[in-house]
Amino acid sequence: MADQSIPVTVLTGFLGSGKTTLLNRILTEQHGKRIAVIENEFGEIGIDQALVINADEEVFEMNNGCICCTVRGDLIRILGNLMKRRDKFDQVLVETTGMADPAPVAQTFFVDEEVQRHFRLDGIVTMVDAKHVALHLDDSDEAQQQVAFGDVLVLNKMDLVSPEEADALERRIRSMNAMAKLVRATNANVPIAEVLDVGGFDLKRAVEKKPTFLEPEYPFEWGAVFELPEGVSTLSLGEGTDETMQVVLVPVEGVAEPLKEGPERGVRLWTKGPSAVKPGGLVEPERSVNLDVSSGKPTTFQVRVPRAGRWMLLTEHGGDEYQVRLGKAATVAEKVYGGHEHDETVTSVGIHLEGEVDGKKLNAWLSKLLQEKGADIFRMKGIVSVKGEDRRFVFQGVHMLFDGRPDRPWGTQPRANDLVFIGRKLDRSALTEGFRRCLA
């Protein structure tokens, strides 16, 4: 019997490597393929969605047979939504954020039974910025993992390096991943057939690269099972370092392996728009909530338990760190999950300002910024309203390289300025104030 599962390609690559350029090609070219594209970005303002296509829907169709999705929630949920449109596409392309280790994304297709039933991982394609990747390979675990897990490695921006530099880069990449197929490209002009239907993902090799590959990674750090009575129980949190603490309570009564099945239930609820709860407020079960713990003092909340039995509380931070207690019940079982974290010095700064920008001031500020801070700015993007111009000004930058040009007319769209900077040790207030001085 023929395999009816849907092939999935994971597209990864460090910030500025060319993923958005390739996505634009896939979403606009008449290639005759019906592809569902799931795109994501590490940043406070979703500029990529505006760069890829002007739309607000989470799932929308393109005129070339593609479907585009924006990941505002959990990948498993998005894939479930896509299955409702199964007749509209033949394959799926998942773009990871430029700051992501691709392993947890790939892992989804092996550890979740529902996903495994309908989808199969066909390959991981890694875009490599030939000009700048050497700056990150030595000090970024994510960049190293992206190269190590790639089944196809696209060495992009080859026009920016000499033949000798290109050969040296290829030798280094080969030393990190000798099994992958290497493709050289400029402006992400790789043939689509080179990155789709590659049939290259090797589970055995993935486990060799990362022995914990098949162990799920979760967004929470701690979970505990409690035996709770029906009614209202008090959730107590000790003094912590953050202003909010995300939690979710899921039922595990009658579950054979609550420390395994509870988190699988919880992860589906985690990203569904957590609601805010003030101290003393009511926490509903099976709903993700952000608890206000900004007082810097021990805090209590009320938890509604609809039926007596075993319940699992999953928390964003460690249970010991916040001295978590739920009612008078002792924990039946608990486990530290250790959520995946990025380099804490790498942050994203998003700026949104109304008004029009003086073009000369903007150019002078960006030039000075790149000269002084370019080494620490991995990626920057912006959509800017320039005084006297009826078109949006769109710019992108990688380290000290900068490209900006007029885009489509603003039309009826409200004029505003949205910028995103991603880099190491960014000064939010200085960036915001610097851009504010560019206003006309």
C-alpha positions as a Markdown table, in Angstrom:
| # | Residue | x | y | z |
|---|---|---|---|---|
| 1 | Met | 0.0 | 0.0 | 0.0 |
| 2 | Ala | 1.4 | 3.4 | -1.0 |
| 3 | Asp | 2.4 | 5.8 | 1.8 |
| 4 | Gln | -0.4 | 8.4 | 2.1 |
| 5 | Ser | 1.4 | 10.6 | 4.7 |
| 6 | Ile | 2.2 | 14.2 | 3.8 |
| 7 | Pro | 5.9 | 14.9 | 3.2 |
| 8 | Val | 7.3 | 17.8 | 5.4 |
| 9 | Thr | 10.4 | 19.8 | 4.8 |
| 10 | Val | 11.9 | 21.9 | 7.6 |
| 11 | Leu | 13.6 | 25.0 | 6.4 |
| 12 | Thr | 16.2 | 26.4 | 8.9 |
| 13 | Gly | 19.2 | 28.7 | 8.9 |
| 14 | Phe | 20.6 | 31.4 | 11.0 |
| 15 | Leu | 19.3 | 35.0 | 11.0 |
| 16 | Gly | 19.8 | 36.6 | 7.6 |
| 17 | Ser | 20.7 | 33.5 | 5.7 |
| 18 | Gly | 18.0 | 33.9 | 3.1 |
| 19 | Lys | 15.0 | 31.9 | 4.4 |
| 20 | Thr | 12.5 | 34.8 | 3.7 |
| 21 | Thr | 13.9 | 35.2 | 0.2 |
| 22 | Leu | 13.3 | 31.5 | -0.5 |
| 23 | Leu | 9.9 | 31.6 | 1.0 |
| 24 | Asn | 8.9 | 34.6 | -1.2 |
| 25 | Arg | 9.9 | 32.6 | -4.2 |
| 26 | Ile | 7.9 | 29.6 | -3.1 |
| 27 | Leu | 4.8 | 31.7 | -2.3 |
| 28 | Thr | 4.9 | 33.7 | -5.5 |
| 29 | Glu | 6.4 | 31.6 | -8.3 |
| 30 | Gln | 4.2 | 29.5 | -10.6 |
| 31 | His | 6.0 | 26.3 | -9.8 |
| 32 | Gly | 3.0 | 24.1 | -10.2 |
| 33 | Lys | 3.4 | 22.6 | -6.7 |
| 34 | Arg | 0.7 | 22.8 | -4.0 |
| 35 | Ile | 2.7 | 23.6 | -0.8 |
| 36 | Ala | 1.5 | 24.6 | 2.6 |
| 37 | Val | 4.1 | 27.0 | 4.1 |
| 38 | Ile | 4.3 | 27.5 | 7.9 |
| 39 | Glu | 6.5 | 30.5 | 8.7 |
| 40 | Asn | 7.7 | 31.8 | 12.0 |
| 41 | Glu | 10.1 | 34.5 | 13.3 |
| 42 | Phe | 12.0 | 35.4 | 16.5 |
| 43 | Gly | 10.9 | 38.9 | 17.2 |
| 44 | Glu | 8.4 | 41.1 | 18.9 |
| 45 | Ile | 6.8 | 42.5 | 15.8 |
| 46 | Gly | 5.8 | 40.2 | 13.0 |
| 47 | Ile | 7.4 | 42.1 | 10.1 |
| 48 | Asp | 8.1 | 38.9 | 8.2 |
| 49 | Gln | 4.4 | 38.4 | 7.6 |
| 50 | Ala | 4.2 | 41.8 | 6.0 |
| 51 | Leu | 7.3 | 41.1 | 3.9 |
| 52 | Val | 6.0 | 37.7 | 2.7 |
| 53 | Ile | 2.4 | 38.7 | 2.0 |
| 54 | Asn | -0.1 | 41.3 | 3.3 |
| 55 | Ala | -2.7 | 39.2 | 5.2 |
| 56 | Asp | -4.0 | 38.9 | 8.7 |
| 57 | Glu | -5.4 | 35.4 | 8.6 |
| 58 | Glu | -3.6 | 32.5 | 10.3 |
| 59 | Val | -4.1 | 30.2 | 7.3 |
| 60 | Phe | -4.7 | 31.7 | 3.8 |
| 61 | Glu | -4.4 | 30.5 | 0.2 |
| 62 | Met | -2.1 | 31.9 | -2.5 |
| 63 | Asn | -2.9 | 32.2 | -6.2 |
| 64 | Asn | -0.1 | 29.8 | -7.1 |
| 65 | Gly | -1.5 | 26.8 | -5.3 |
| 66 | Cys | 0.3 | 27.4 | -2.0 |
| 67 | Ile | -1.2 | 27.9 | 1.4 |
| 68 | Cys | 0.6 | 30.1 | 3.9 |
| 69 | Cys | 0.3 | 29.9 | 7.7 |
| 70 | Thr | 1.8 | 32.1 | 10.4 |
| 71 | Val | 2.8 | 30.3 | 13.6 |
| 72 | Arg | 1.2 | 32.3 | 16.4 |
| 73 | Gly | 0.7 | 29.1 | 18.3 |
| 74 | Asp | 1.8 | 25.5 | 18.6 |
| 75 | Leu | 3.1 | 23.7 | 15.5 |
| 76 | Ile | 0.9 | 20.7 | 16.4 |
| 77 | Arg | -2.2 | 22.8 | 16.4 |
| 78 | Ile | -1.3 | 24.5 | 13.0 |
| 79 | Leu | -0.8 | 21.0 | 11.5 |
| 80 | Gly | -4.2 | 20.0 | 12.8 |
| 81 | Asn | -5.8 | 23.0 | 11.2 |
| 82 | Leu | -4.1 | 22.2 | 7.9 |
| 83 | Met | -5.6 | 18.7 | 7.9 |
| 84 | Lys | -9.0 | 20.3 | 7.6 |
| 85 | Arg | -7.8 | 21.6 | 4.2 |
| 86 | Arg | -6.1 | 18.4 | 3.1 |
| 87 | Asp | -7.4 | 18.7 | -0.4 |
| 88 | Lys | -5.6 | 22.0 | -0.9 |
| 89 | Phe | -1.9 | 20.9 | -0.7 |
| 90 | Asp | 0.4 | 18.0 | -1.3 |
| 91 | Gln | 3.4 | 18.9 | 0.9 |
| 92 | Val | 4.4 | 21.1 | 3.8 |
| 93 | Leu | 7.3 | 23.4 | 4.3 |
| 94 | Val | 8.0 | 24.6 | 7.9 |
| 95 | Glu | 10.3 | 27.6 | 8.4 |
| 96 | Thr | 11.9 | 27.7 | 11.8 |
| 97 | Thr | 13.0 | 31.0 | 13.5 |
| 98 | Gly | 16.6 | 31.9 | 12.8 |
| 99 | Met | 17.4 | 31.4 | 16.5 |
| 100 | Ala | 16.1 | 27.9 | 16.6 |
| 101 | Asp | 17.7 | 24.5 | 17.1 |
| 102 | Pro | 15.8 | 22.6 | 14.4 |
| 103 | Ala | 15.8 | 19.4 | 16.4 |
| 104 | Pro | 12.6 | 20.1 | 18.5 |
| 105 | Val | 10.7 | 20.9 | 15.3 |
| 106 | Ala | 11.9 | 17.8 | 13.6 |
| 107 | Gln | 11.2 | 15.8 | 16.8 |
| 108 | Thr | 7.5 | 16.7 | 16.6 |
| 109 | Phe | 7.1 | 14.3 | 13.6 |
| 110 | Phe | 8.4 | 11.4 | 15.6 |
| 111 | Val | 7.1 | 11.8 | 19.2 |
| 112 | Asp | 3.5 | 13.0 | 18.6 |
| 113 | Glu | 1.3 | 10.1 | 17.5 |
| 114 | Glu | -1.4 | 12.3 | 15.8 |
| 115 | Val | 1.2 | 14.1 | 13.7 |
| 116 | Gln | 3.0 | 10.9 | 12.9 |
| 117 | Arg | -0.2 | 9.4 | 11.5 |
| 118 | His | -0.6 | 12.1 | 8.9 |
| 119 | Phe | 2.8 | 13.6 | 8.2 |
| 120 | Arg | 6.4 | 12.3 | 7.7 |
| 121 | Leu | 9.6 | 14.3 | 7.9 |
| 122 | Asp | 11.1 | 14.3 | 4.4 |
| 123 | Gly | 14.2 | 16.4 | 5.1 |
| 124 | Ile | 15.8 | 19.4 | 6.8 |
| 125 | Val | 17.1 | 22.2 | 4.6 |
| 126 | Thr | 19.6 | 24.6 | 6.1 |
| 127 | Met | 20.3 | 28.0 | 4.5 |
| 128 | Val | 23.9 | 29.1 | 5.3 |
| 129 | Asp | 25.0 | 32.7 | 5.0 |
| 130 | Ala | 28.3 | 32.3 | 3.2 |
| 131 | Lys | 29.4 | 35.8 | 4.2 |
| 132 | His | 28.6 | 35.8 | 7.9 |
| 133 | Val | 28.2 | 32.2 | 9.1 |
| 134 | Ala | 31.8 | 32.0 | 10.4 |
| 135 | Leu | 30.9 | 34.7 | 12.9 |
| 136 | His | 28.3 | 32.3 | 14.5 |
| 137 | Leu | 29.6 | 28.8 | 14.1 |
| 138 | Asp | 32.1 | 29.2 | 17.0 |
| 139 | Asp | 29.8 | 30.7 | 19.6 |
| 140 | Ser | 26.2 | 29.7 | 18.6 |
| 141 | Asp | 24.9 | 26.3 | 19.5 |
| 142 | Glu | 21.8 | 27.0 | 17.3 |
| 143 | Ala | 24.0 | 27.7 | 14.2 |
| 144 | Gln | 26.0 | 24.5 | 14.8 |
| 145 | Gln | 22.8 | 22.4 | 15.2 |
| 146 | Gln | 21.3 | 23.9 | 12.1 |
| 147 | Val | 24.3 | 22.8 | 10.0 |
| 148 | Ala | 24.7 | 19.4 | 11.8 |
| 149 | Phe | 21.0 | 18.4 | 11.2 |
| 150 | Gly | 20.8 | 19.6 | 7.6 |
| 151 | Asp | 20.0 | 17.0 | 4.9 |
| 152 | Val | 20.5 | 19.8 | 2.3 |
| 153 | Leu | 22.9 | 22.7 | 3.0 |
| 154 | Val | 22.3 | 25.7 | 0.8 |
| 155 | Leu | 25.4 | 27.9 | 0.8 |
| 156 | Asn | 23.7 | 31.2 | 0.0 |
| 157 | Lys | 25.1 | 34.7 | -0.8 |
| 158 | Met | 28.0 | 33.2 | -2.8 |
| 159 | Asp | 28.3 | 36.4 | -4.7 |
| 160 | Leu | 29.7 | 38.1 | -1.5 |
| 161 | Val | 32.7 | 35.8 | -1.0 |
| 162 | Ser | 35.7 | 34.9 | -3.1 |
| 163 | Pro | 36.2 | 31.5 | -4.7 |
| 164 | Glu | 38.9 | 30.8 | -2.1 |
| 165 | Glu | 36.5 | 31.8 | 0.8 |
| 166 | Ala | 33.8 | 29.7 | -0.7 |
| 167 | Asp | 36.0 | 26.6 | -0.9 |
| 168 | Ala | 37.2 | 27.1 | 2.7 |
| 169 | Leu | 33.6 | 27.5 | 3.9 |
| 170 | Glu | 32.6 | 24.3 | 2.1 |
| 171 | Arg | 35.5 | 22.4 | 3.7 |
| 172 | Arg | 34.5 | 23.6 | 7.2 |
| 173 | Ile | 30.8 | 22.8 | 6.6 |
| 174 | Arg | 31.8 | 19.3 | 5.3 |
| 175 | Ser | 33.8 | 18.7 | 8.5 |
| 176 | Met | 30.6 | 19.4 | 10.5 |
| 177 | Asn | 28.2 | 17.4 | 8.3 |
| 178 | Ala | 29.7 | 15.1 | 5.7 |
| 179 | Met | 26.4 | 13.4 | 4.9 |
| 180 | Ala | 24.4 | 16.4 | 3.6 |
| 181 | Lys | 24.0 | 17.5 | 0.0 |
| 182 | Leu | 25.6 | 20.9 | -0.6 |
| 183 | Val | 24.1 | 23.5 | -3.0 |
| 184 | Arg | 25.6 | 26.9 | -3.8 |
| 185 | Ala | 23.2 | 29.8 | -4.4 |
| 186 | Thr | 22.9 | 33.6 | -4.7 |
| 187 | Asn | 19.8 | 35.3 | -3.6 |
| 188 | Ala | 18.4 | 31.9 | -2.6 |
| 189 | Asn | 18.0 | 31.0 | -6.3 |
| 190 | Val | 18.2 | 27.3 | -5.6 |
| 191 | Pro | 15.9 | 25.2 | -7.7 |
| 192 | Ile | 12.8 | 24.3 | -5.7 |
| 193 | Ala | 13.3 | 20.6 | -6.6 |
| 194 | Glu | 16.6 | 20.8 | -4.6 |
| 195 | Val | 14.8 | 21.6 | -1.4 |
| 196 | Leu | 11.5 | 19.7 | -1.6 |
| 197 | Asp | 10.9 | 15.9 | -1.8 |
| 198 | Val | 14.6 | 15.3 | -0.9 |
| 199 | Gly | 13.8 | 12.1 | 1.0 |
| 200 | Gly | 16.8 | 12.7 | 3.0 |
| 201 | Phe | 16.0 | 12.7 | 6.7 |
| 202 | Asp | 17.8 | 9.9 | 8.6 |
| 203 | Leu | 16.5 | 9.3 | 12.1 |
| 204 | Lys | 19.5 | 7.1 | 13.0 |
| 205 | Arg | 21.9 | 9.9 | 12.1 |
| 206 | Ala | 19.7 | 12.4 | 14.0 |
| 207 | Val | 20.0 | 10.3 | 17.2 |
| 208 | Glu | 23.7 | 10.0 | 16.7 |
| 209 | Lys | 24.1 | 13.8 | 16.4 |
| 210 | Lys | 21.8 | 14.3 | 19.4 |
| 211 | Pro | 21.2 | 11.2 | 21.7 |
| 212 | Thr | 18.3 | 13.0 | 23.3 |
| 213 | Phe | 16.6 | 13.7 | 20.0 |
| 214 | Leu | 13.5 | 11.5 | 20.7 |
| 215 | Glu | 13.1 | 12.9 | 24.2 |
| 216 | Pro | 10.5 | 15.7 | 23.9 |
| 217 | Glu | 11.5 | 19.3 | 24.7 |
| 218 | Tyr | 8.7 | 21.4 | 26.3 |
| 219 | Pro | 8.2 | 25.1 | 26.9 |
| 220 | Phe | 7.7 | 24.5 | 30.6 |
| 221 | Glu | 10.5 | 23.6 | 33.1 |
| 222 | Trp | 8.6 | 21.7 | 35.8 |
| 223 | Gly | 5.5 | 19.6 | 36.3 |
| 224 | Ala | 4.0 | 17.9 | 39.3 |
| 225 | Val | 1.0 | 15.6 | 39.9 |
| 226 | Phe | -1.3 | 16.3 | 42.8 |
| 227 | Glu | -4.3 | 14.5 | 44.3 |
| 228 | Leu | -6.9 | 17.2 | 44.6 |
| 229 | Pro | -10.4 | 17.4 | 46.0 |
| 230 | Glu | -13.3 | 18.9 | 44.0 |
| 231 | Gly | -13.8 | 22.6 | 44.6 |
| 232 | Val | -11.3 | 25.5 | 45.0 |
| 233 | Ser | -7.7 | 24.9 | 46.0 |
| 234 | Thr | -5.1 | 27.6 | 46.7 |
| 235 | Leu | -2.0 | 27.9 | 44.5 |
| 236 | Ser | 0.9 | 29.4 | 46.4 |
| 237 | Leu | 4.0 | 30.8 | 44.7 |
| 238 | Gly | 7.1 | 32.1 | 46.6 |
| 239 | Glu | 9.2 | 35.1 | 45.7 |
| 240 | Gly | 10.6 | 34.9 | 42.2 |
| 241 | Thr | 12.6 | 36.9 | 39.6 |
| 242 | Asp | 10.1 | 37.4 | 36.8 |
| 243 | Glu | 6.9 | 39.5 | 36.7 |
| 244 | Thr | 4.7 | 36.7 | 35.3 |
| 245 | Met | 4.6 | 32.9 | 35.6 |
| 246 | Gln | 2.8 | 30.8 | 32.9 |
| 247 | Val | 1.1 | 27.7 | 34.2 |
| 248 | Val | -1.5 | 25.2 | 33.0 |
| 249 | Leu | -3.4 | 22.5 | 35.0 |
| 250 | Val | -4.4 | 19.3 | 33.1 |
| 251 | Pro | -6.2 | 16.1 | 34.3 |
| 252 | Val | -4.2 | 12.9 | 34.6 |
| 253 | Glu | -6.7 | 10.7 | 36.5 |
| 254 | Gly | -6.4 | 7.2 | 35.2 |
| 255 | Val | -3.4 | 8.0 | 33.0 |
| 256 | Ala | -0.8 | 5.2 | 33.1 |
| 257 | Glu | 2.2 | 7.6 | 32.7 |
| 258 | Pro | 1.2 | 11.0 | 33.9 |
| 259 | Leu | 4.7 | 12.5 | 33.8 |
| 260 | Lys | 4.8 | 11.6 | 30.1 |
| 261 | Glu | 1.1 | 12.0 | 28.9 |
| 262 | Gly | 0.4 | 15.1 | 31.1 |
| 263 | Pro | 3.0 | 17.3 | 29.3 |
| 264 | Glu | 1.7 | 16.1 | 25.9 |
| 265 | Arg | -1.7 | 17.4 | 26.9 |
| 266 | Gly | -0.3 | 20.6 | 28.4 |
| 267 | Val | 1.8 | 21.6 | 25.4 |
| 268 | Arg | -1.3 | 21.8 | 23.2 |
| 269 | Leu | -2.8 | 24.3 | 25.6 |
| 270 | Trp | 0.4 | 26.3 | 26.3 |
| 271 | Thr | 0.3 | 28.6 | 23.3 |
| 272 | Lys | -3.4 | 29.2 | 23.0 |
| 273 | Gly | -3.3 | 32.8 | 24.1 |
| 274 | Pro | -2.7 | 32.6 | 27.8 |
| 275 | Ser | -5.0 | 34.9 | 29.9 |
| 276 | Ala | -3.6 | 37.1 | 32.7 |
| 277 | Val | -4.6 | 36.4 | 36.3 |
| 278 | Lys | -4.0 | 38.9 | 39.1 |
| 279 | Pro | -3.0 | 37.8 | 42.6 |
| 280 | Gly | -6.0 | 36.2 | 44.3 |
| 281 | Gly | -7.7 | 35.6 | 40.9 |
| 282 | Leu | -9.2 | 32.3 | 39.7 |
| 283 | Val | -7.2 | 29.9 | 37.6 |
| 284 | Glu | -9.4 | 27.7 | 35.3 |
| 285 | Pro | -8.1 | 24.1 | 34.5 |
| 286 | Glu | -7.1 | 23.1 | 31.0 |
| 287 | Arg | -6.4 | 26.8 | 30.1 |
| 288 | Ser | -3.0 | 28.4 | 29.9 |
| 289 | Val | -2.7 | 31.4 | 32.2 |
| 290 | Asn | 0.0 | 34.0 | 33.0 |
| 291 | Leu | 0.1 | 34.6 | 36.8 |
| 292 | Asp | 1.0 | 38.1 | 38.0 |
| 293 | Val | 3.9 | 37.6 | 40.4 |
| 294 | Ser | 5.4 | 41.1 | 40.0 |
| 295 | Ser | 5.0 | 42.0 | 43.7 |
| 296 | Gly | 8.2 | 40.4 | 44.6 |
| 297 | Lys | 6.4 | 38.7 | 47.5 |
| 298 | Pro | 4.8 | 35.3 | 48.0 |
| 299 | Thr | 1.5 | 35.2 | 46.1 |
| 300 | Thr | -1.6 | 33.1 | 46.1 |
| 301 | Phe | -4.2 | 32.3 | 43.5 |
| 302 | Gln | -7.4 | 30.3 | 43.5 |
| 303 | Val | -7.6 | 27.1 | 41.3 |
| 304 | Arg | -11.0 | 25.7 | 40.3 |
| 305 | Val | -10.9 | 21.9 | 40.4 |
| 306 | Pro | -14.1 | 20.6 | 38.6 |
| 307 | Arg | -13.7 | 16.9 | 39.8 |
| 308 | Ala | -11.6 | 15.1 | 42.4 |
| 309 | Gly | -8.6 | 13.1 | 41.2 |
| 310 | Arg | -5.1 | 13.5 | 40.0 |
| 311 | Trp | -4.2 | 16.7 | 38.2 |
| 312 | Met | -0.8 | 17.9 | 36.8 |
| 313 | Leu | 0.4 | 21.4 | 37.2 |
| 314 | Leu | 3.0 | 22.5 | 34.5 |
| 315 | Thr | 4.9 | 25.7 | 35.2 |
| 316 | Glu | 7.1 | 28.0 | 33.2 |
| 317 | His | 9.8 | 28.1 | 35.9 |
| 318 | Gly | 11.1 | 25.5 | 38.3 |
| 319 | Gly | 8.9 | 24.4 | 41.2 |
| 320 | Asp | 11.7 | 24.8 | 43.7 |
| 321 | Glu | 12.6 | 28.3 | 42.3 |
| 322 | Tyr | 9.1 | 29.6 | 43.2 |
| 323 | Gln | 8.3 | 27.2 | 46.1 |
| 324 | Val | 5.1 | 26.1 | 44.3 |
| 325 | Arg | 2.4 | 24.6 | 46.5 |
| 326 | Leu | -1.1 | 23.5 | 45.4 |
| 327 | Gly | -3.7 | 23.2 | 48.2 |
| 328 | Lys | -2.7 | 20.9 | 51.1 |
| 329 | Ala | -1.8 | 18.0 | 48.8 |
| 330 | Ala | 1.8 | 16.7 | 48.6 |
| 331 | Thr | 3.1 | 16.0 | 45.1 |
| 332 | Val | 2.4 | 12.4 | 44.0 |
| 333 | Ala | 5.2 | 12.7 | 41.3 |
| 334 | Glu | 7.2 | 15.5 | 39.8 |
| 335 | Lys | 9.7 | 16.1 | 37.0 |
| 336 | Val | 12.1 | 18.8 | 35.8 |
| 337 | Tyr | 11.7 | 19.2 | 32.0 |
| 338 | Gly | 14.2 | 22.0 | 31.4 |
| 339 | Gly | 12.6 | 24.1 | 28.7 |
| 340 | His | 14.8 | 24.9 | 25.7 |
| 341 | Glu | 16.5 | 28.3 | 26.0 |
| 342 | His | 18.5 | 30.6 | 23.7 |
| 343 | Asp | 21.6 | 32.5 | 24.5 |
| 344 | Glu | 20.4 | 35.0 | 27.1 |
| 345 | Thr | 22.6 | 37.7 | 25.6 |
| 346 | Val | 20.7 | 37.4 | 22.2 |
| 347 | Thr | 17.5 | 39.4 | 22.3 |
| 348 | Ser | 15.0 | 41.0 | 20.0 |
| 349 | Val | 14.0 | 44.6 | 20.2 |
| 350 | Gly | 10.8 | 45.7 | 18.4 |
| 351 | Ile | 10.0 | 49.3 | 17.8 |
| 352 | His | 6.6 | 50.7 | 16.7 |
| 353 | Leu | 6.2 | 54.4 | 16.3 |
| 354 | Glu | 3.5 | 56.5 | 14.6 |
| 355 | Gly | 4.5 | 59.5 | 12.4 |
| 356 | Glu | 6.7 | 60.1 | 9.4 |
| 357 | Val | 10.5 | 59.7 | 9.2 |
| 358 | Asp | 13.0 | 62.2 | 7.8 |
| 359 | Gly | 14.9 | 60.1 | 5.1 |
| 360 | Lys | 18.2 | 61.9 | 5.7 |
| 361 | Lys | 18.1 | 61.5 | 9.4 |
| 362 | Leu | 17.2 | 57.8 | 9.1 |
| 363 | Asn | 20.1 | 57.2 | 6.7 |
| 364 | Ala | 22.6 | 58.9 | 9.0 |
| 365 | Trp | 21.3 | 57.0 | 12.1 |
| 366 | Leu | 21.4 | 53.6 | 10.5 |
| 367 | Ser | 24.9 | 54.3 | 9.0 |
| 368 | Lys | 26.3 | 55.3 | 12.4 |
| 369 | Leu | 24.5 | 52.3 | 14.1 |
| 370 | Leu | 26.0 | 49.8 | 11.8 |
| 371 | Gln | 29.5 | 51.3 | 12.1 |
| 372 | Glu | 29.4 | 51.1 | 15.8 |
| 373 | Lys | 27.2 | 48.1 | 16.6 |
| 374 | Gly | 27.1 | 46.1 | 13.3 |
| 375 | Ala | 29.1 | 43.2 | 14.7 |
| 376 | Asp | 26.4 | 42.6 | 17.4 |
| 377 | Ile | 23.4 | 43.1 | 15.2 |
| 378 | Phe | 22.7 | 39.8 | 13.6 |
| 379 | Arg | 19.6 | 40.9 | 11.8 |
| 380 | Met | 17.4 | 44.0 | 11.3 |
| 381 | Lys | 14.3 | 44.6 | 9.4 |
| 382 | Gly | 12.0 | 47.6 | 9.0 |
| 383 | Ile | 8.9 | 49.0 | 7.3 |
| 384 | Val | 9.1 | 52.7 | 7.5 |
| 385 | Ser | 6.9 | 55.7 | 6.5 |
| 386 | Val | 9.2 | 58.3 | 4.9 |
| 387 | Lys | 7.9 | 61.9 | 4.7 |
| 388 | Gly | 7.0 | 62.8 | 1.1 |
| 389 | Glu | 6.9 | 59.2 | -0.1 |
| 390 | Asp | 3.7 | 57.4 | -1.0 |
| 391 | Arg | 5.4 | 54.0 | -0.9 |
| 392 | Arg | 6.6 | 52.0 | 2.1 |
| 393 | Phe | 10.3 | 52.0 | 2.6 |
| 394 | Val | 11.5 | 48.4 | 3.5 |
| 395 | Phe | 15.0 | 47.7 | 4.7 |
| 396 | Gln | 16.8 | 44.6 | 5.8 |
| 397 | Gly | 20.3 | 44.2 | 7.2 |
| 398 | Val | 22.8 | 41.5 | 8.3 |
| 399 | His | 25.6 | 42.7 | 10.5 |
| 400 | Met | 27.1 | 45.6 | 8.5 |
| 401 | Leu | 25.4 | 44.8 | 5.2 |
| 402 | Phe | 22.3 | 46.9 | 4.5 |
| 403 | Asp | 19.7 | 46.9 | 1.7 |
| 404 | Gly | 16.7 | 49.3 | 1.6 |
| 405 | Arg | 14.3 | 50.3 | -1.1 |
| 406 | Pro | 10.8 | 51.7 | -1.7 |
| 407 | Asp | 8.1 | 48.9 | -1.7 |
| 408 | Arg | 4.4 | 48.9 | -2.6 |
| 409 | Pro | 2.2 | 52.0 | -2.1 |
| 410 | Trp | 0.7 | 52.5 | 1.4 |
| 411 | Gly | -2.8 | 52.8 | -0.1 |
| 412 | Thr | -5.4 | 52.6 | 2.6 |
| 413 | Gln | -3.1 | 50.9 | 5.1 |
| 414 | Pro | -2.4 | 53.1 | 8.1 |
| 415 | Arg | 1.1 | 54.6 | 7.9 |
| 416 | Ala | 3.4 | 53.7 | 10.7 |
| 417 | Asn | 7.0 | 52.5 | 11.4 |
| 418 | Asp | 7.8 | 49.0 | 12.5 |
| 419 | Leu | 11.4 | 47.9 | 13.1 |
| 420 | Val | 13.0 | 44.7 | 14.5 |
| 421 | Phe | 16.6 | 44.3 | 15.7 |
| 422 | Ile | 17.9 | 40.9 | 16.7 |
| 423 | Gly | 21.4 | 40.7 | 18.2 |
| 424 | Arg | 23.6 | 40.4 | 21.2 |
| 425 | Lys | 23.4 | 42.9 | 24.1 |
| 426 | Leu | 21.0 | 45.3 | 22.4 |
| 427 | Asp | 20.1 | 48.5 | 24.2 |
| 428 | Arg | 16.4 | 48.8 | 23.8 |
| 429 | Ser | 16.1 | 52.4 | 25.1 |
| 430 | Ala | 19.0 | 53.6 | 22.9 |
| 431 | Leu | 17.6 | 52.0 | 19.8 |
| 432 | Thr | 14.1 | 53.4 | 20.4 |
| 433 | Glu | 15.4 | 56.9 | 21.2 |
| 434 | Gly | 17.7 | 56.8 | 18.2 |
| 435 | Phe | 14.9 | 56.0 | 15.9 |
| 436 | Arg | 12.6 | 58.5 | 17.5 |
| 437 | Arg | 15.1 | 61.3 | 16.6 |
| 438 | Cys | 14.6 | 60.3 | 13.0 |
| 439 | Leu | 11.0 | 61.4 | 13.0 |
| 440 | Ala | 10.2 | 64.5 | 10.8 |
